[in-house]
């Protein structure tokens, strides 16, 4: 006898979605992603650092003008840098492009493992997990990408994200070589 009524376990759903991006079927989505991520990270680091350096210079000059009293504001710089970085990653990854400014320059985008665009919380949590994992495990976590067919890094796997080439770049790679079937780093 089969039961066709409502689920007897309310709030529980075993709706597991398959991976949206298959490296065997779409190798152009993953070609060059790791190298491009490094360059995108450097661009994003510069974008995050510039306002913080400007704020530090302002506090320094303000301290000179106030005979040292303004230098007490330096304690705000550390929490402001964390808040600014989380805001930057959350807003840019949560945008319609699903990419930071560095990722846009490198024609990359972040998606969830099942293909949905990134969102603010995913972007902020991705940044937190990245910085914590690099701090605890050293940069060795980045080596995982060399052994992952989808070129996912450890923090990508933890938060359920994947970084792929943008649609425009993937289309260009697809038409570049007829019969293309492989991908690089």
Residue, then its C-alpha position, 0 to 999 in steps of 0.5 A: x500500500x502506498x502513501x500519497x498524503x503529505x510528508x509526515x516529517x514537516x520541515x524536512x526536505x531531501x530535495x538534493x539538486x544535481x551539480x549545474x556545471x559539468x566539467x566534462x560537458x562544458x570545459x570552457x566554463x572552467x578553463x583558466x579559472x584558477x589563474x584568473x581568480x588570483x588576478x581578480x583577488x589582487x584587484x579586489x584587494x587593491x579596491x578594498x585597501x585604497x579606502x582604508x589607506x585614505x582613512x588612515x591618512x585622514x586620521x593621521x592628518x587629523x591627529x596632527x591637527x588635534x595635537x594627537x587626540x585624533x589618533x585615538x580614531x586609529x582603533x576604528x580602522x580595524x573593525x572598519x576594514x572588516x565591515x568594509x570588506x564584508x560589505x564589498x564582497x556581499x554587495x558585489x557578489x550579490x549583484x546581478x553580475x554575481x561577481x566582484x569588480x576584480x572577477x568582472x575584470x577577469x570575466x568570472x562569476x560566482x554561482x551556487x553549486x546548483x546554478x543559482x546566482x550568488x547573493x549578499x549573504x553567500x558573498x559575505x560568508x564566502x569571504x569569512x570562510x576564505x579568510x578564516x580557512x587561509x588563516x588556520x590552514x595556510x594557503x595550502x587550501x588553495x591547492x585543492x583547486x588543482x585536484x578538483x574537476x570543477x576547479x573549486x577551492x576548499x572554501x567554495x566547497x564549504x559554502x556551496x559556491x562555484x566560480x566559472x567563466x562568464x557566459x561571454x568568455x565561455x562562448x568565446x572559448x567554445x568558438x575558439x577551437x572547433x572540437x574543443x574538449x579539454x580545459x587548463x588551469 
